[in-house]
């Protein structure tokens, strides 16, 4: 196969000319070639050359009139940025591994050595940028056949591939999820066999792959593979613990692992937000800790939303995810994820809607997405009833928001004004008055306006025996 027509730009013609002038070999490799054949957009291209990748990059930059070359001396690579592509140059190399580390000993090698170190056959595809066979597809491991059959397979012995670099097990599952491919049987069995090797990989690298799985079109497929290979039990025990159904007196509960994956897929169908997807993944995370059987009620998971919200920080720390506003956002959605459903099953009062708006703030729309995604019952009548009731809640949220302006609500009377009005120092009484004003606004007793709130403050102060300053 010749892909010459796909490599007609200035970048590739320049690389080809420099390769000819310097007597080097040059190939576009890896994901760029794979995605080109799959007709997927890709803005990053790796170019492997014989000799020094850094020297070749600097010559290419000069020829293309690019002033900046980002050099990574430790890795022997260099990066050029253009309007269309990020191009990384690396010298061909071969690798050898020690048993206690996934970081290889690297030395210069041939183009063949470089192909042998590729993780999967579909990533070992390359395209020649050499003048004599420019645009020719090089496929040493039948990667094109695997691409057509939608198969993930290692070029060499998968036991060695995964033992050498266990992160490749996560990458196999990530590519299977992203591309909607199947992991070939021998490769899959090698992941199971070598799964404990994942312990030598940093949590940051694992989470990077995990986030890419979460961001795939159907993330459930990746998490099923993580479960089936046993990897999930090693680095994310809390999620693995959701799996399974217990039965007592003929009463069973749903499998919360597969329910969670359905919720995650439902969110993924309508939102690309990574952290909203994480909220879906963690929304029922405390169910194993709160599960109880009652002869009358059956299986219950009381307060799992509160326990789950408290677990979020530990899980984020464990997986080296950011302990910042992203984490707090996930905590909030896990804590509130039952509120709209409970609201939908009762009479939708203005007061309850006001409280939901003030607690959710700007995240109320995301909360409603999560809540609707959480409806996974196979009972069509029940599903239709929940969706119909949620629609009423959404309409009421919009109506109350427009009327009362309560999103990110702060009472119009500050603690400082209360102290100034009644000549108080900071004390419990100030908090009582401020909370009373807040509750009055949320209950609809007064409007969310300064004048009414000020009058209510004076009244409440009088009830507490306080006198306003003249």
C-alpha positions as CSV (number, residue, x, y, z in Angstrom):
1,X,0.0,0.0,0.0
2,X,1.3,3.5,-0.9
3,X,0.1,6.5,1.1
4,X,2.1,9.0,-0.9
5,X,-0.9,11.3,-1.5
6,X,-1.4,11.7,2.3
7,X,2.2,13.0,2.7
8,X,2.3,15.8,0.2
9,X,2.8,18.7,2.7
10,X,5.9,20.8,3.2
11,X,6.7,19.0,6.5
12,X,7.1,15.5,5.0
13,X,8.8,16.7,1.8
14,X,11.3,18.6,3.9
15,X,12.0,15.5,6.1
16,X,12.4,13.4,2.9
17,X,14.9,15.8,1.5
18,X,17.0,16.0,4.7
19,X,17.0,12.2,5.0
20,X,18.3,12.0,1.4
21,X,21.0,14.7,2.0
22,X,22.2,13.2,5.3
23,X,22.0,9.6,4.3
24,X,19.5,8.8,7.1
25,X,16.4,6.7,7.0
26,X,13.1,8.4,8.2
27,X,9.7,7.0,8.8
28,X,6.4,8.3,10.2
29,X,5.3,5.8,12.8
30,X,2.8,4.7,15.4
31,X,-0.5,6.5,16.1
32,X,-0.4,8.9,13.2
33,X,-0.2,6.1,10.7
34,X,-2.8,4.0,12.5
35,X,-5.2,6.9,12.8
36,X,-4.6,7.9,9.1
37,X,-5.7,4.4,8.1
38,X,-8.7,4.5,10.4
39,X,-9.6,8.0,9.1
40,X,-9.4,9.4,12.5
41,X,-8.0,12.9,13.1
42,X,-4.5,13.0,14.6
43,X,-2.5,16.2,15.3
44,X,0.7,14.4,16.6
45,X,3.2,12.6,14.4
46,X,6.2,10.7,15.5
47,X,9.2,10.4,13.0
48,X,11.9,7.8,13.6
49,X,15.2,8.4,12.0
50,X,18.5,6.6,12.0
51,X,21.1,8.6,13.9
52,X,20.3,11.5,16.2
53,X,16.6,12.5,16.3
54,X,17.6,15.9,17.9
55,X,20.1,16.7,15.1
56,X,17.5,15.8,12.5
57,X,14.9,17.9,14.1
58,X,17.1,20.9,14.2
59,X,18.0,20.6,10.5
60,X,14.2,20.2,9.7
61,X,13.3,23.3,11.8
62,X,15.9,25.4,10.0
63,X,14.7,24.2,6.6
64,X,11.1,25.0,7.5
65,X,11.9,28.4,9.0
66,X,10.8,27.3,12.5
67,X,12.8,29.0,15.3
68,X,11.8,26.9,18.3
69,X,12.9,23.3,18.8
70,X,11.9,21.8,22.1
71,X,14.6,19.3,23.0
72,X,14.3,16.5,25.6
73,X,17.9,15.4,26.1
74,X,17.0,12.6,28.5
75,X,14.8,10.9,26.0
76,X,16.8,11.8,22.9
77,X,13.8,13.4,21.3
78,X,12.9,16.8,19.9
79,X,9.5,18.5,19.2
80,X,8.6,20.9,16.4
81,X,5.2,22.7,16.5
82,X,3.5,23.9,13.3
83,X,0.0,25.3,12.7
84,X,-1.2,21.8,11.6
85,X,0.9,19.3,13.5
86,X,3.2,18.6,16.5
87,X,6.1,16.6,15.1
88,X,8.4,14.6,17.4
89,X,11.7,13.3,16.1
90,X,13.5,10.4,17.8
91,X,16.5,8.3,16.8
92,X,15.9,4.6,16.2
93,X,16.7,2.6,19.3
94,X,16.5,-0.7,21.0
95,X,15.6,-1.4,24.6
96,X,16.3,-3.9,27.4
97,X,14.5,-4.1,30.7
98,X,15.2,-5.0,34.4
99,X,12.7,-6.9,36.4
100,X,12.1,-4.2,39.0
101,X,11.4,-1.3,36.6
102,X,9.5,-0.5,33.4
103,X,12.1,2.1,32.4
104,X,14.3,0.4,29.8
105,X,18.0,0.7,29.1
106,X,18.1,2.4,25.8
107,X,20.8,2.4,23.0
108,X,20.9,3.4,19.4
109,X,19.5,0.7,17.1
110,X,18.3,0.0,13.6
111,X,14.9,0.8,12.2
112,X,14.1,-2.9,12.7
113,X,15.1,-2.7,16.4
114,X,12.8,0.3,16.8
115,X,9.8,-1.6,15.2
116,X,10.4,-4.6,17.5
117,X,10.0,-2.4,20.6
118,X,6.5,-1.2,19.6
119,X,3.6,-2.2,21.9
120,X,1.0,-3.4,19.4
121,X,1.0,-4.5,15.8
122,X,-1.3,-1.6,14.8
123,X,1.2,0.8,16.3
124,X,4.1,-0.8,14.5
125,X,2.9,0.4,11.2
126,X,5.1,3.0,9.5
127,X,5.3,5.0,6.3
128,X,8.6,5.6,4.5
129,X,9.6,9.2,4.1
130,X,12.7,8.1,2.1
131,X,13.0,9.3,-1.5
132,X,13.3,5.9,-3.1
133,X,10.0,4.5,-1.6
134,X,8.3,7.7,-0.3
135,X,4.7,7.0,1.0
136,X,5.1,3.2,1.1
137,X,3.4,1.5,4.1
138,X,5.7,-0.8,6.1
139,X,3.9,-3.5,8.0
140,X,6.3,-6.0,9.6
141,X,3.7,-7.7,11.9
142,X,0.5,-7.8,9.9
143,X,-0.8,-4.7,11.7
144,X,-2.9,-3.8,8.7
145,X,-4.8,-7.1,9.0
146,X,-5.3,-6.6,12.7
147,X,-6.5,-3.0,12.0
148,X,-9.1,-4.4,9.5
149,X,-10.2,-7.1,11.9
150,X,-10.2,-4.7,14.9
151,X,-7.8,-6.6,17.0
152,X,-5.2,-5.5,19.6
153,X,-2.2,-7.8,19.5
154,X,1.4,-7.5,20.6
155,X,4.1,-7.8,17.8
156,X,6.3,-10.2,19.9
157,X,5.6,-12.5,22.8
158,X,2.9,-10.8,24.9
159,X,4.3,-12.2,28.2
160,X,7.6,-10.5,27.5
161,X,5.9,-7.3,26.2
162,X,3.8,-6.9,29.3
163,X,6.4,-8.1,31.8
164,X,8.9,-5.6,30.4
165,X,6.5,-2.7,30.5
166,X,3.3,-3.4,32.4
167,X,1.8,0.0,31.5
168,X,1.2,-1.7,28.1
169,X,-1.5,-3.7,29.7
170,X,-3.4,-0.5,30.5
171,X,-2.7,0.8,27.0
172,X,-4.1,-2.4,25.4
173,X,-7.4,-1.9,27.3
174,X,-7.4,1.8,26.5
175,X,-6.9,1.3,22.8
176,X,-9.6,-1.4,22.9
177,X,-12.0,1.1,24.5
178,X,-11.1,4.0,22.3
179,X,-11.1,2.2,19.0
180,X,-13.8,-0.4,19.9
181,X,-11.4,-3.2,19.2
182,X,-11.0,-6.7,20.7
183,X,-7.9,-7.8,22.5
184,X,-6.6,-11.0,20.9
185,X,-6.9,-14.1,23.1
186,X,-3.2,-14.8,23.7
187,X,-2.6,-11.1,24.4
188,X,-5.6,-11.0,26.8
189,X,-4.4,-14.1,28.7
190,X,-0.9,-12.5,29.0
191,X,-2.5,-9.5,30.7
192,X,-4.2,-11.8,33.3
193,X,-0.9,-13.6,33.8
194,X,1.1,-10.5,34.3
195,X,-1.4,-8.3,36.0
196,X,0.5,-8.1,39.3
197,X,3.3,-6.4,37.4
198,X,1.2,-3.3,37.3
199,X,2.4,-2.6,40.8
200,X,5.7,-1.3,39.5
201,X,3.9,1.4,37.4
202,X,3.4,4.8,38.9
203,X,-0.1,5.8,39.9
204,X,0.1,8.9,37.7
205,X,0.8,6.8,34.6
206,X,-2.1,4.4,35.5
207,X,-4.5,7.3,36.0
208,X,-3.5,8.9,32.8
209,X,-4.6,5.8,30.9
210,X,-7.6,5.5,33.2
211,X,-8.7,9.0,32.2
212,X,-8.4,8.1,28.6
213,X,-10.7,5.1,29.1
214,X,-13.1,7.3,31.0
215,X,-13.1,9.8,28.0
216,X,-13.7,7.1,25.4
217,X,-17.1,6.9,23.6
218,X,-18.2,3.8,25.5
219,X,-16.0,3.7,28.6
220,X,-17.9,0.7,30.1
221,X,-16.0,-1.6,27.6
222,X,-12.7,-0.5,29.1
223,X,-13.8,-1.0,32.7
224,X,-15.3,-4.5,31.9
225,X,-11.8,-5.4,30.5
226,X,-10.1,-4.0,33.6
227,X,-12.5,-6.1,35.7
228,X,-12.1,-9.3,33.6
229,X,-8.3,-9.1,33.6
230,X,-8.1,-8.5,37.4
231,X,-6.3,-5.2,37.0
232,X,-9.1,-3.2,38.6
233,X,-8.8,-5.2,41.8
234,X,-5.2,-4.2,42.1
235,X,-5.3,-0.4,41.7
236,X,-9.1,0.5,42.2
237,X,-10.5,-1.9,44.8
238,X,-13.4,0.3,45.7
239,X,-14.8,0.1,42.2
240,X,-14.2,-3.6,41.9
241,X,-16.1,-4.1,45.2
242,X,-19.3,-3.0,43.5
243,X,-19.5,-6.2,41.5
244,X,-21.7,-9.0,42.5
245,X,-25.3,-9.7,43.6
246,X,-26.2,-11.1,47.1
247,X,-29.6,-12.8,47.7
248,X,-31.4,-13.4,51.0
249,X,-34.9,-14.8,51.4
250,X,-35.3,-14.8,47.6
251,X,-34.5,-11.0,47.4
252,X,-31.5,-9.8,45.5
253,X,-30.2,-6.4,44.6
254,X,-28.9,-5.2,41.2
255,X,-25.2,-5.6,40.4
256,X,-24.0,-2.1,41.2
257,X,-20.8,-2.4,39.1
258,X,-22.7,-2.9,35.9
259,X,-25.3,-0.4,36.9
260,X,-22.4,2.1,37.4
261,X,-21.0,1.3,34.0
262,X,-24.4,1.9,32.4
263,X,-24.7,5.3,34.2
264,X,-21.2,6.2,33.0
265,X,-22.1,5.3,29.4
266,X,-25.3,7.3,29.7
267,X,-23.3,10.4,30.8
268,X,-20.7,9.8,28.1
269,X,-23.5,9.9,25.5
270,X,-24.3,13.5,26.3
271,X,-21.2,15.0,27.8
272,X,-17.4,15.0,27.2
273,X,-16.7,16.4,30.7
274,X,-14.1,14.2,32.3
275,X,-15.1,15.1,35.9
276,X,-18.8,14.6,35.3
277,X,-17.9,11.2,34.0
278,X,-15.9,10.6,37.2
279,X,-18.9,11.6,39.2
280,X,-20.9,9.0,37.4
281,X,-18.2,6.4,38.1
282,X,-18.2,7.2,41.8
283,X,-21.9,8.0,42.5
284,X,-22.6,4.6,44.1
285,X,-19.1,3.9,45.3
286,X,-20.2,3.5,49.0
287,X,-22.9,1.0,48.4
288,X,-20.8,-2.0,49.5
289,X,-20.2,-0.2,52.8
290,X,-23.8,0.7,53.4
291,X,-25.5,-2.5,52.1
292,X,-28.0,-4.0,54.6
293,X,-30.8,-6.5,54.4
294,X,-34.2,-5.7,56.1
295,X,-36.9,-8.4,56.0
296,X,-39.5,-5.7,55.2
297,X,-37.6,-3.2,53.0
298,X,-35.3,-5.7,51.4
299,X,-31.8,-4.5,50.4
300,X,-31.0,-0.9,51.5
301,X,-28.0,1.4,51.0
302,X,-29.0,4.2,53.3
303,X,-26.7,7.3,53.3
304,X,-24.5,5.9,50.6
305,X,-24.4,9.3,49.0
306,X,-22.9,10.8,52.2
307,X,-20.4,8.0,52.7
308,X,-19.6,8.1,49.0
309,X,-18.8,11.9,49.0
310,X,-16.4,11.3,51.9
311,X,-14.6,8.6,49.9
312,X,-13.9,10.8,46.9
313,X,-10.9,12.6,48.4
314,X,-9.3,9.3,49.4
315,X,-9.8,7.8,46.0
316,X,-8.5,10.9,44.2
317,X,-5.4,10.8,46.4
318,X,-5.0,7.1,45.9
319,X,-5.1,7.5,42.1
320,X,-3.1,10.7,42.1
321,X,-6.0,12.7,40.6
322,X,-6.1,16.4,41.4
323,X,-7.1,17.4,44.9
324,X,-8.6,20.7,43.8
325,X,-11.9,22.1,42.6
326,X,-12.3,19.1,40.3
327,X,-12.3,16.8,43.3
328,X,-14.7,19.1,45.1
329,X,-17.0,19.1,42.1
330,X,-17.1,15.3,42.1
331,X,-17.7,15.3,45.9
332,X,-20.7,17.6,45.4
333,X,-22.3,15.6,42.7
334,X,-21.9,12.3,44.5
335,X,-23.4,13.9,47.6
336,X,-26.4,15.4,45.8
337,X,-27.1,12.7,43.1
338,X,-30.2,11.3,44.9
339,X,-31.8,14.7,45.6
340,X,-33.5,15.3,42.2
341,X,-34.9,11.7,42.1
342,X,-36.2,12.1,45.6
343,X,-37.7,15.4,44.7
344,X,-39.2,14.0,41.6
345,X,-41.0,11.2,43.6
346,X,-42.7,13.8,45.9
347,X,-44.6,17.0,45.4
348,X,-42.2,19.5,43.8
349,X,-42.4,22.5,46.2
350,X,-40.7,25.8,45.6
351,X,-38.9,25.5,48.9
352,X,-37.3,22.1,48.0
353,X,-36.3,23.4,44.6
354,X,-34.7,26.5,46.2
355,X,-32.6,24.4,48.5
356,X,-31.5,22.2,45.6
357,X,-30.5,25.3,43.6
358,X,-28.5,26.8,46.5
359,X,-26.7,23.5,47.3
360,X,-25.9,22.7,43.6
361,X,-25.1,26.2,42.5
362,X,-23.6,26.3,39.0
363,X,-23.4,22.6,38.9
364,X,-27.1,22.0,39.0
365,X,-27.3,21.3,35.2
366,X,-24.6,18.7,35.5
367,X,-26.4,17.2,38.5
368,X,-29.5,16.8,36.4
369,X,-27.5,15.0,33.7
370,X,-26.1,12.6,36.2
371,X,-29.5,12.1,37.8
372,X,-31.2,11.2,34.5
373,X,-28.3,8.9,33.6
374,X,-28.8,7.1,36.9
375,X,-32.2,5.9,35.6
376,X,-31.3,2.4,34.4
377,X,-34.2,0.3,35.4
378,X,-35.4,-2.4,32.9
379,X,-39.0,-1.6,34.0
380,X,-40.1,0.7,31.2
381,X,-43.1,2.1,33.2
382,X,-40.9,3.0,36.1
383,X,-38.3,4.7,33.7
384,X,-41.0,6.7,31.9
385,X,-42.4,7.8,35.3
386,X,-38.9,9.0,36.5
387,X,-38.2,10.8,33.3
388,X,-41.5,12.5,33.3
389,X,-41.1,13.6,37.0
390,X,-37.5,14.8,36.3
391,X,-38.8,16.9,33.5
392,X,-41.2,18.6,36.0
393,X,-38.2,19.2,38.4
394,X,-36.2,20.7,35.5
395,X,-39.1,23.1,34.6
396,X,-39.5,24.0,38.3
397,X,-35.7,24.7,38.6
398,X,-35.9,27.0,35.7
399,X,-39.0,28.8,37.0
400,X,-37.6,29.3,40.5
401,X,-34.1,30.3,39.2
402,X,-35.7,33.0,37.0
403,X,-37.9,34.3,39.8
404,X,-35.5,34.1,42.8
405,X,-32.0,34.2,41.3
406,X,-30.8,31.6,43.7
407,X,-27.9,29.9,41.9
408,X,-24.8,30.4,44.0
409,X,-27.1,32.0,46.5
410,X,-25.7,34.3,49.2
411,X,-28.2,36.1,51.6
412,X,-28.4,39.8,50.9
413,X,-27.6,40.5,54.6
414,X,-24.0,40.0,55.7
415,X,-22.7,39.1,59.1
416,X,-20.9,42.4,59.2
417,X,-24.2,44.3,58.7
418,X,-25.9,42.3,61.4
419,X,-23.0,43.1,63.9
420,X,-23.1,46.8,62.9
421,X,-26.9,47.0,63.2
422,X,-27.1,45.5,66.7
423,X,-23.7,46.6,67.9
424,X,-22.5,43.0,68.3
425,X,-19.1,41.4,68.3
426,X,-18.6,38.1,66.4
427,X,-20.8,35.6,68.3
428,X,-23.3,32.8,67.9
429,X,-26.3,35.2,67.8
430,X,-25.0,36.7,64.5
431,X,-25.0,33.2,62.9
432,X,-28.5,32.5,64.2
433,X,-29.9,35.7,62.6
434,X,-28.0,35.1,59.3
435,X,-29.3,31.4,59.1
436,X,-32.8,32.6,59.9
437,X,-32.7,35.1,57.0
438,X,-31.4,32.3,54.7
439,X,-34.2,29.9,55.8
440,X,-36.8,32.5,55.3
441,X,-35.7,33.2,51.8
442,X,-35.5,29.5,50.9
443,X,-39.0,28.8,52.5
444,X,-40.4,31.7,50.4
445,X,-41.4,33.7,53.6
446,X,-39.4,36.7,52.2
447,X,-38.0,37.4,48.7
448,X,-34.3,37.3,48.0
449,X,-34.1,41.1,48.2
450,X,-32.2,43.5,50.5
451,X,-35.2,45.5,51.8
452,X,-37.3,42.5,52.8
453,X,-34.2,40.7,54.3
454,X,-33.3,43.9,56.3
455,X,-36.8,44.1,57.7
456,X,-36.7,40.4,58.6
457,X,-33.3,40.9,60.3
458,X,-34.7,43.7,62.5
459,X,-37.7,41.5,63.5
460,X,-35.5,38.5,64.3
461,X,-33.2,40.7,66.3
462,X,-36.1,42.0,68.3
463,X,-37.3,38.5,69.1
464,X,-33.8,37.8,70.4
465,X,-33.9,40.8,72.7
466,X,-31.6,43.0,70.6
467,X,-32.0,46.6,69.9
468,X,-30.9,48.2,66.6
469,X,-28.6,51.2,66.6
470,X,-30.2,54.4,65.6
